[in-house]
Structure formats: C-alpha cells, structure tokens
C-alpha cells in the first residue's frame, strides 16, 4: 500500500492520555478502528480526523506516501 503510517498512532494516543481502554470505554474510537490502527491498516477519514483532533496534528503528520517502485 503506498500510504503508510509515519508514527505508531496508538502509542502516540496513549502518550497523550488516551490508552485503548479509554478509547473504547468513552467510545472515542470503535474496536475495529483500534484494531486497524494496531495492524497499521487504513482507516476512514472520520477516524483519521478524530485521531488528528486528539493528537492536535495534521493528517500529513501521521501518514506519508511511499512510491511502490
């Protein structure tokens, strides 16, 4: 996949005070979104926007394009 994660999103969220237990309990992110982030798979724009808000960053701080060639 040419779009990859530059950071470990769940580790960064945990550092900001949002461990996975809080994300689930407060229904900030669903279980499927957490699993997709854990396995470095793509997520929806809605999830990406929510992560950006929590981390106070831009999508480009999280994702990067890597040419497959």
N, CA, C and O atoms as a CHARMM CRD file, in Angstrom:
* protein
*
  276
    1    1 UNK  N      0.84800  -1.17300   0.00000 PROA 1      0.00000
    2    1 UNK  CA     0.00000   0.00000   0.00000 PROA 1      0.00000
    3    1 UNK  C      0.89600   1.24100   0.00000 PROA 1      0.00000
    4    1 UNK  O      1.80300   1.33400   0.82700 PROA 1      0.00000
    5    2 UNK  N      0.67200   2.16900  -0.88200 PROA 2      0.00000
    6    2 UNK  CA     1.55700   3.32500  -0.97900 PROA 2      0.00000
    7    2 UNK  C      1.39000   4.35900   0.14300 PROA 2      0.00000
    8    2 UNK  O      2.27300   5.19700   0.32500 PROA 2      0.00000
    9    3 UNK  N      0.30100   4.32400   0.88700 PROA 3      0.00000
   10    3 UNK  CA     0.13100   5.23600   2.02200 PROA 3      0.00000
   11    3 UNK  C      0.47100   4.45800   3.28700 PROA 3      0.00000
   12    3 UNK  O     -0.13400   3.42100   3.56000 PROA 3      0.00000
   13    4 UNK  N      1.43900   4.95600   4.06200 PROA 4      0.00000
   14    4 UNK  CA     1.86200   4.27300   5.28100 PROA 4      0.00000
   15    4 UNK  C      1.83000   5.23600   6.46200 PROA 4      0.00000
   16    4 UNK  O      1.75700   6.45300   6.29500 PROA 4      0.00000
   17    5 UNK  N      1.88700   4.66800   7.64000 PROA 5      0.00000
   18    5 UNK  CA     1.90200   5.46400   8.86400 PROA 5      0.00000
   19    5 UNK  C      3.32800   5.88100   9.18800 PROA 5      0.00000
   20    5 UNK  O      4.24700   5.06400   9.12500 PROA 5      0.00000
   21    6 UNK  N      3.51300   7.13400   9.53200 PROA 6      0.00000
   22    6 UNK  CA     4.81500   7.64900   9.93700 PROA 6      0.00000
   23    6 UNK  C      5.04400   7.42600  11.43400 PROA 6      0.00000
   24    6 UNK  O      6.18300   7.39400  11.89900 PROA 6      0.00000
   25    7 UNK  N      3.95800   7.27500  12.17400 PROA 7      0.00000
   26    7 UNK  CA     4.05400   7.12600  13.63100 PROA 7      0.00000
   27    7 UNK  C      3.22900   5.92200  14.07000 PROA 7      0.00000
   28    7 UNK  O      2.39400   5.41600  13.32000 PROA 7      0.00000
   29    8 UNK  N      3.47500   5.48000  15.27800 PROA 8      0.00000
   30    8 UNK  CA     2.62900   4.46600  15.90200 PROA 8      0.00000
   31    8 UNK  C      1.47900   5.23400  16.55100 PROA 8      0.00000
   32    8 UNK  O      1.64000   5.81400  17.62500 PROA 8      0.00000
   33    9 UNK  N      0.34400   5.23500  15.90700 PROA 9      0.00000
   34    9 UNK  CA    -0.78800   6.06000  16.33000 PROA 9      0.00000
   35    9 UNK  C     -1.25500   5.71300  17.73400 PROA 9      0.00000
   36    9 UNK  O     -1.48400   6.61000  18.54600 PROA 9      0.00000
   37   10 UNK  N     -1.40000   4.44100  18.03200 PROA 10     0.00000
   38   10 UNK  CA    -1.89100   4.04500  19.35600 PROA 10     0.00000
   39   10 UNK  C     -0.90300   4.42500  20.45300 PROA 10     0.00000
   40   10 UNK  O     -1.32100   4.80600  21.54700 PROA 10     0.00000
   41   11 UNK  N      0.38400   4.33200  20.18800 PROA 11     0.00000
   42   11 UNK  CA     1.39200   4.73900  21.18100 PROA 11     0.00000
   43   11 UNK  C      1.32700   6.24400  21.42000 PROA 11     0.00000
   44   11 UNK  O      1.44500   6.70100  22.55700 PROA 11     0.00000
   45   12 UNK  N      1.14000   7.01000  20.35400 PROA 12     0.00000
   46   12 UNK  CA     1.02900   8.46800  20.49700 PROA 12     0.00000
   47   12 UNK  C     -0.23600   8.85100  21.25900 PROA 12     0.00000
   48   12 UNK  O     -0.20900   9.75500  22.09400 PROA 12     0.00000
   49   13 UNK  N     -1.33600   8.17100  20.97800 PROA 13     0.00000
   50   13 UNK  CA    -2.57700   8.43800  21.70800 PROA 13     0.00000
   51   13 UNK  C     -2.40700   8.11200  23.18900 PROA 13     0.00000
   52   13 UNK  O     -2.86500   8.85900  24.05300 PROA 13     0.00000
   53   14 UNK  N     -1.75400   7.00300  23.47200 PROA 14     0.00000
   54   14 UNK  CA    -1.51800   6.61500  24.86400 PROA 14     0.00000
   55   14 UNK  C     -0.68400   7.67200  25.57300 PROA 14     0.00000
   56   14 UNK  O     -0.96800   8.02800  26.71600 PROA 14     0.00000
   57   15 UNK  N      0.34100   8.17400  24.89900 PROA 15     0.00000
   58   15 UNK  CA     1.19500   9.20700  25.47200 PROA 15     0.00000
   59   15 UNK  C      0.41200  10.48000  25.78600 PROA 15     0.00000
   60   15 UNK  O      0.72500  11.18900  26.74200 PROA 15     0.00000
   61   16 UNK  N     -0.61000  10.76400  24.97300 PROA 16     0.00000
   62   16 UNK  CA    -1.44600  11.96200  25.17800 PROA 16     0.00000
   63   16 UNK  C     -2.57400  11.72000  26.17600 PROA 16     0.00000
   64   16 UNK  O     -3.40500  12.60000  26.40000 PROA 16     0.00000
   65   17 UNK  N     -2.60700  10.52100  26.78100 PROA 17     0.00000
   66   17 UNK  CA    -3.62600  10.23800  27.79000 PROA 17     0.00000
   67   17 UNK  C     -4.82900   9.47100  27.28400 PROA 17     0.00000
   68   17 UNK  O     -5.87000   9.43600  27.94000 PROA 17     0.00000
   69   18 UNK  N     -4.69100   8.85600  26.11700 PROA 18     0.00000
   70   18 UNK  CA    -5.78900   8.08600  25.53900 PROA 18     0.00000
   71   18 UNK  C     -5.36900   6.64200  25.27200 PROA 18     0.00000
   72   18 UNK  O     -5.21700   6.25200  24.11500 PROA 18     0.00000
   73   19 UNK  N     -5.17800   5.83800  26.33200 PROA 19     0.00000
   74   19 UNK  CA    -4.88600   4.42200  26.08500 PROA 19     0.00000
   75   19 UNK  C     -6.10900   3.74600  25.46400 PROA 19     0.00000
   76   19 UNK  O     -7.20800   4.30100  25.48700 PROA 19     0.00000
   77   20 UNK  N     -5.91800   2.57100  24.92100 PROA 20     0.00000
   78   20 UNK  CA    -7.01300   1.89800  24.22000 PROA 20     0.00000
   79   20 UNK  C     -8.21800   1.65200  25.12800 PROA 20     0.00000
   80   20 UNK  O     -9.35600   1.66200  24.65800 PROA 20     0.00000
   81   21 UNK  N     -7.98000   1.43400  26.41500 PROA 21     0.00000
   82   21 UNK  CA    -9.12100   1.22800  27.31400 PROA 21     0.00000
   83   21 UNK  C    -10.00800   2.46600  27.37200 PROA 21     0.00000
   84   21 UNK  O    -11.23400   2.35500  27.39600 PROA 21     0.00000
   85   22 UNK  N     -9.39200   3.64100  27.39300 PROA 22     0.00000
   86   22 UNK  CA   -10.15800   4.90200  27.41300 PROA 22     0.00000
   87   22 UNK  C    -10.84500   5.11400  26.06700 PROA 22     0.00000
   88   22 UNK  O    -12.00200   5.53400  26.01700 PROA 22     0.00000
   89   23 UNK  N    -10.13100   4.82400  24.97300 PROA 23     0.00000
   90   23 UNK  CA   -10.72500   4.98300  23.64000 PROA 23     0.00000
   91   23 UNK  C    -11.99000   4.14600  23.50300 PROA 23     0.00000
   92   23 UNK  O    -12.98300   4.59400  22.93000 PROA 23     0.00000
   93   24 UNK  N    -11.94500   2.92400  24.03500 PROA 24     0.00000
   94   24 UNK  CA   -13.11700   2.03000  23.97400 PROA 24     0.00000
   95   24 UNK  C    -14.20700   2.48200  24.94500 PROA 24     0.00000
   96   24 UNK  O    -15.36500   2.64300  24.56100 PROA 24     0.00000
   97   25 UNK  N    -13.82400   2.68400  26.19800 PROA 25     0.00000
   98   25 UNK  CA   -14.79000   2.98500  27.25500 PROA 25     0.00000
   99   25 UNK  C    -15.57800   4.26400  26.97400 PROA 25     0.00000
  100   25 UNK  O    -16.79100   4.31300  27.17700 PROA 25     0.00000
  101   26 UNK  N    -14.87800   5.29500  26.50500 PROA 26     0.00000
  102   26 UNK  CA   -15.53300   6.57300  26.22300 PROA 26     0.00000
  103   26 UNK  C    -16.05500   6.64900  24.78900 PROA 26     0.00000
  104   26 UNK  O    -16.53800   7.69200  24.34800 PROA 26     0.00000
  105   27 UNK  N    -15.95300   5.54600  24.07700 PROA 27     0.00000
  106   27 UNK  CA   -16.45100   5.42700  22.69500 PROA 27     0.00000
  107   27 UNK  C    -15.87000   6.50100  21.78000 PROA 27     0.00000
  108   27 UNK  O    -16.56700   7.07400  20.94200 PROA 27     0.00000
  109   28 UNK  N    -14.57600   6.75900  21.96200 PROA 28     0.00000
  110   28 UNK  CA   -13.87700   7.71700  21.11600 PROA 28     0.00000
  111   28 UNK  C    -13.55700   7.06200  19.77700 PROA 28     0.00000
  112   28 UNK  O    -13.71500   7.67300  18.72000 PROA 28     0.00000
  113   29 UNK  N    -13.10400   5.81100  19.83600 PROA 29     0.00000
  114   29 UNK  CA   -12.85000   5.00200  18.64100 PROA 29     0.00000
  115   29 UNK  C    -13.44900   3.62600  18.86000 PROA 29     0.00000
  116   29 UNK  O    -13.43900   3.10200  19.97400 PROA 29     0.00000
  117   30 UNK  N    -13.96900   3.04600  17.79200 PROA 30     0.00000
  118   30 UNK  CA   -14.52800   1.71000  17.87800 PROA 30     0.00000
  119   30 UNK  C    -13.44100   0.64900  17.87000 PROA 30     0.00000
  120   30 UNK  O    -12.29200   0.91500  17.51600 PROA 30     0.00000
  121   31 UNK  N    -13.81900  -0.53900  18.26200 PROA 31     0.00000
  122   31 UNK  CA   -12.87000  -1.65600  18.31400 PROA 31     0.00000
  123   31 UNK  C    -12.23300  -1.93100  16.96000 PROA 31     0.00000
  124   31 UNK  O    -11.03400  -2.19700  16.88200 PROA 31     0.00000
  125   32 UNK  N    -13.01900  -1.86800  15.90100 PROA 32     0.00000
  126   32 UNK  CA   -12.46100  -2.14800  14.56900 PROA 32     0.00000
  127   32 UNK  C    -11.43000  -1.09600  14.16900 PROA 32     0.00000
  128   32 UNK  O    -10.41700  -1.43200  13.55400 PROA 32     0.00000
  129   33 UNK  N    -11.66700   0.15800  14.50500 PROA 33     0.00000
  130   33 UNK  CA   -10.70800   1.21800  14.19100 PROA 33     0.00000
  131   33 UNK  C     -9.41700   1.01500  14.98400 PROA 33     0.00000
  132   33 UNK  O     -8.32300   1.19200  14.45000 PROA 33     0.00000
  133   34 UNK  N     -9.54500   0.64800  16.24300 PROA 34     0.00000
  134   34 UNK  CA    -8.36500   0.39300  17.07500 PROA 34     0.00000
  135   34 UNK  C     -7.55300  -0.76500  16.49900 PROA 34     0.00000
  136   34 UNK  O     -6.32600  -0.68800  16.42400 PROA 34     0.00000
  137   35 UNK  N     -8.23200  -1.83100  16.09400 PROA 35     0.00000
  138   35 UNK  CA    -7.53300  -2.98300  15.51200 PROA 35     0.00000
  139   35 UNK  C     -6.85800  -2.61100  14.19800 PROA 35     0.00000
  140   35 UNK  O     -5.74000  -3.05100  13.93200 PROA 35     0.00000
  141   36 UNK  N     -7.51500  -1.81600  13.38700 PROA 36     0.00000
  142   36 UNK  CA    -6.91700  -1.40100  12.10700 PROA 36     0.00000
  143   36 UNK  C     -5.68000  -0.53100  12.36100 PROA 36     0.00000
  144   36 UNK  O     -4.67600  -0.67300  11.66300 PROA 36     0.00000
  145   37 UNK  N     -5.73900   0.35000  13.33400 PROA 37     0.00000
  146   37 UNK  CA    -4.57800   1.17100  13.68600 PROA 37     0.00000
  147   37 UNK  C     -3.45600   0.30100  14.24500 PROA 37     0.00000
  148   37 UNK  O     -2.28400   0.52000  13.93900 PROA 37     0.00000
  149   38 UNK  N     -3.81500  -0.68400  15.06200 PROA 38     0.00000
  150   38 UNK  CA    -2.81800  -1.58200  15.65300 PROA 38     0.00000
  151   38 UNK  C     -2.05200  -2.33600  14.56400 PROA 38     0.00000
  152   38 UNK  O     -0.84500  -2.55000  14.68100 PROA 38     0.00000
  153   39 UNK  N     -2.75600  -2.73200  13.51400 PROA 39     0.00000
  154   39 UNK  CA    -2.14000  -3.50000  12.42700 PROA 39     0.00000
  155   39 UNK  C     -1.69000  -2.61900  11.26200 PROA 39     0.00000
  156   39 UNK  O     -1.35300  -3.10800  10.18300 PROA 39     0.00000
  157   40 UNK  N     -1.69200  -1.30400  11.50900 PROA 40     0.00000
  158   40 UNK  CA    -1.21500  -0.32200  10.52500 PROA 40     0.00000
  159   40 UNK  C     -1.95500  -0.43000   9.19000 PROA 40     0.00000
  160   40 UNK  O     -1.36100  -0.31700   8.11900 PROA 40     0.00000
  161   41 UNK  N     -3.26800  -0.65000   9.28700 PROA 41     0.00000
  162   41 UNK  CA    -4.13100  -0.70800   8.11100 PROA 41     0.00000
  163   41 UNK  C     -4.84100   0.62900   7.95100 PROA 41     0.00000
  164   41 UNK  O     -4.83900   1.45800   8.86100 PROA 41     0.00000
  165   42 UNK  N     -5.44600   0.82900   6.78900 PROA 42     0.00000
  166   42 UNK  CA    -6.12600   2.09900   6.53100 PROA 42     0.00000
  167   42 UNK  C     -7.38600   2.23300   7.38900 PROA 42     0.00000
  168   42 UNK  O     -8.02800   1.24800   7.75400 PROA 42     0.00000
  169   43 UNK  N     -7.70700   3.47700   7.69300 PROA 43     0.00000
  170   43 UNK  CA    -8.92100   3.78900   8.45700 PROA 43     0.00000
  171   43 UNK  C     -9.70700   4.84600   7.68700 PROA 43     0.00000
  172   43 UNK  O     -9.19600   5.45200   6.74500 PROA 43     0.00000
  173   44 UNK  N    -10.93500   5.05500   8.09100 PROA 44     0.00000
  174   44 UNK  CA   -11.78700   6.03500   7.41100 PROA 44     0.00000
  175   44 UNK  C    -11.31400   7.45600   7.69800 PROA 44     0.00000
  176   44 UNK  O    -10.55000   7.69700   8.63200 PROA 44     0.00000
  177   45 UNK  N    -11.78100   8.38300   6.88100 PROA 45     0.00000
  178   45 UNK  CA   -11.46700   9.79200   7.10300 PROA 45     0.00000
  179   45 UNK  C    -12.01700  10.26300   8.44400 PROA 45     0.00000
  180   45 UNK  O    -11.41300  11.11400   9.09700 PROA 45     0.00000
  181   46 UNK  N    -13.13700   9.72800   8.85200 PROA 46     0.00000
  182   46 UNK  CA   -13.73100  10.10100  10.13300 PROA 46     0.00000
  183   46 UNK  C    -12.80300   9.72600  11.28300 PROA 46     0.00000
  184   46 UNK  O    -12.57400  10.52400  12.19200 PROA 46     0.00000
  185   47 UNK  N    -12.27200   8.51100  11.23500 PROA 47     0.00000
  186   47 UNK  CA   -11.34100   8.05800  12.27000 PROA 47     0.00000
  187   47 UNK  C    -10.06100   8.88700  12.21300 PROA 47     0.00000
  188   47 UNK  O     -9.54300   9.31500  13.24400 PROA 47     0.00000
  189   48 UNK  N     -9.56400   9.10600  11.02100 PROA 48     0.00000
  190   48 UNK  CA    -8.35100   9.90100  10.85200 PROA 48     0.00000
  191   48 UNK  C     -8.54700  11.31400  11.41000 PROA 48     0.00000
  192   48 UNK  O     -7.66100  11.84200  12.08200 PROA 48     0.00000
  193   49 UNK  N     -9.68300  11.91700  11.14200 PROA 49     0.00000
  194   49 UNK  CA    -9.98100  13.25400  11.65600 PROA 49     0.00000
  195   49 UNK  C    -10.04200  13.25400  13.17900 PROA 49     0.00000
  196   49 UNK  O     -9.54400  14.17900  13.82200 PROA 49     0.00000
  197   50 UNK  N    -10.64400  12.23000  13.75200 PROA 50     0.00000
  198   50 UNK  CA   -10.74000  12.13500  15.20800 PROA 50     0.00000
  199   50 UNK  C     -9.34800  11.98700  15.83100 PROA 50     0.00000
  200   50 UNK  O     -9.05600  12.60300  16.85600 PROA 50     0.00000
  201   51 UNK  N     -8.49700  11.17200  15.21400 PROA 51     0.00000
  202   51 UNK  CA    -7.12900  10.98700  15.70500 PROA 51     0.00000
  203   51 UNK  C     -6.36100  12.30600  15.61500 PROA 51     0.00000
  204   51 UNK  O     -5.64500  12.68000  16.54500 PROA 51     0.00000
  205   52 UNK  N     -6.51400  13.00100  14.49800 PROA 52     0.00000
  206   52 UNK  CA    -5.84500  14.30100  14.34000 PROA 52     0.00000
  207   52 UNK  C     -6.28100  15.28200  15.41000 PROA 52     0.00000
  208   52 UNK  O     -5.46000  16.03500  15.93500 PROA 52     0.00000
  209   53 UNK  N     -7.55400  15.28200  15.73600 PROA 53     0.00000
  210   53 UNK  CA    -8.06100  16.18200  16.77900 PROA 53     0.00000
  211   53 UNK  C     -7.45800  15.82400  18.13400 PROA 53     0.00000
  212   53 UNK  O     -7.03500  16.70900  18.87800 PROA 53     0.00000
  213   54 UNK  N     -7.41500  14.53600  18.45700 PROA 54     0.00000
  214   54 UNK  CA    -6.87500  14.10500  19.74000 PROA 54     0.00000
  215   54 UNK  C     -5.38100  14.40100  19.86200 PROA 54     0.00000
  216   54 UNK  O     -4.90000  14.77100  20.93300 PROA 54     0.00000
  217   55 UNK  N     -4.65400  14.23600  18.75800 PROA 55     0.00000
  218   55 UNK  CA    -3.20400  14.45700  18.77000 PROA 55     0.00000
  219   55 UNK  C     -2.82600  15.89600  18.42300 PROA 55     0.00000
  220   55 UNK  O     -1.65400  16.26800  18.47700 PROA 55     0.00000
  221   56 UNK  N     -3.83400  16.70500  18.06400 PROA 56     0.00000
  222   56 UNK  CA    -3.59800  18.09000  17.65700 PROA 56     0.00000
  223   56 UNK  C     -2.55000  18.15100  16.53600 PROA 56     0.00000
  224   56 UNK  O     -1.52200  18.81700  16.65400 PROA 56     0.00000
  225   57 UNK  N     -2.84700  17.43500  15.45200 PROA 57     0.00000
  226   57 UNK  CA    -1.90400  17.38100  14.33400 PROA 57     0.00000
  227   57 UNK  C     -2.66400  17.34700  13.00900 PROA 57     0.00000
  228   57 UNK  O     -3.89400  17.36600  12.98800 PROA 57     0.00000
  229   58 UNK  N     -1.93600  17.29800  11.93200 PROA 58     0.00000
  230   58 UNK  CA    -2.48700  17.21900  10.58600 PROA 58     0.00000
  231   58 UNK  C     -2.32300  15.78500  10.06100 PROA 58     0.00000
  232   58 UNK  O     -1.45000  15.05700  10.53400 PROA 58     0.00000
  233   59 UNK  N     -3.15100  15.36800   9.08900 PROA 59     0.00000
  234   59 UNK  CA    -3.00700  14.01800   8.52900 PROA 59     0.00000
  235   59 UNK  C     -1.59100  13.73900   8.01600 PROA 59     0.00000
  236   59 UNK  O     -1.11500  12.60700   8.10600 PROA 59     0.00000
  237   60 UNK  N     -0.92700  14.74400   7.48800 PROA 60     0.00000
  238   60 UNK  CA     0.42700  14.56800   6.99100 PROA 60     0.00000
  239   60 UNK  C      1.44500  14.27000   8.08800 PROA 60     0.00000
  240   60 UNK  O      2.54200  13.78900   7.80700 PROA 60     0.00000
  241   61 UNK  N      1.08100  14.55600   9.33900 PROA 61     0.00000
  242   61 UNK  CA     1.95000  14.20700  10.46200 PROA 61     0.00000
  243   61 UNK  C      1.84300  12.72400  10.80000 PROA 61     0.00000
  244   61 UNK  O      2.70900  12.17100  11.47800 PROA 61     0.00000
  245   62 UNK  N      0.78600  12.08900  10.33000 PROA 62     0.00000
  246   62 UNK  CA     0.52000  10.69000  10.63600 PROA 62     0.00000
  247   62 UNK  C      0.82700   9.78300   9.44200 PROA 62     0.00000
  248   62 UNK  O      1.37600   8.69300   9.60200 PROA 62     0.00000
  249   63 UNK  N      0.46600  10.24800   8.24600 PROA 63     0.00000
  250   63 UNK  CA     0.57800   9.43000   7.02700 PROA 63     0.00000
  251   63 UNK  C      1.60800   9.97900   6.05500 PROA 63     0.00000
  252   63 UNK  O      1.90800  11.17300   6.05000 PROA 63     0.00000
  253   64 UNK  N      2.14300   9.08400   5.23200 PROA 64     0.00000
  254   64 UNK  CA     3.02500   9.51200   4.15400 PROA 64     0.00000
  255   64 UNK  C      2.83400   8.59900   2.94800 PROA 64     0.00000
  256   64 UNK  O      2.45100   7.43600   3.07600 PROA 64     0.00000
  257   65 UNK  N      3.10700   9.15100   1.79400 PROA 65     0.00000
  258   65 UNK  CA     3.04500   8.39900   0.54200 PROA 65     0.00000
  259   65 UNK  C      4.42600   7.82400   0.25700 PROA 65     0.00000
  260   65 UNK  O      5.42600   8.54200   0.27000 PROA 65     0.00000
  261   66 UNK  N      4.46800   6.50900  -0.00400 PROA 66     0.00000
  262   66 UNK  CA     5.71400   5.85100  -0.36200 PROA 66     0.00000
  263   66 UNK  C      5.49400   5.17800  -1.70600 PROA 66     0.00000
  264   66 UNK  O      4.62200   4.31900  -1.84100 PROA 66     0.00000
  265   67 UNK  N      6.27500   5.56400  -2.68900 PROA 67     0.00000
  266   67 UNK  CA     6.15500   5.00500  -4.02800 PROA 67     0.00000
  267   67 UNK  C      6.48900   3.51400  -4.01300 PROA 67     0.00000
  268   67 UNK  O      7.47800   3.10800  -3.40300 PROA 67     0.00000
  269   68 UNK  N      5.68500   2.71100  -4.66600 PROA 68     0.00000
  270   68 UNK  CA     5.87800   1.25200  -4.69100 PROA 68     0.00000
  271   68 UNK  C      7.01900   0.80300  -5.58700 PROA 68     0.00000
  272   68 UNK  O      7.43000  -0.35500  -5.51800 PROA 68     0.00000
  273   69 UNK  N      7.53100   1.67100  -6.40700 PROA 69     0.00000
  274   69 UNK  CA     8.54700   1.26400  -7.38000 PROA 69     0.00000
  275   69 UNK  C      9.81700   0.84300  -6.74700 PROA 69     0.00000
  276   69 UNK  O     10.76200   0.47500  -7.44500 PROA 69     0.00000
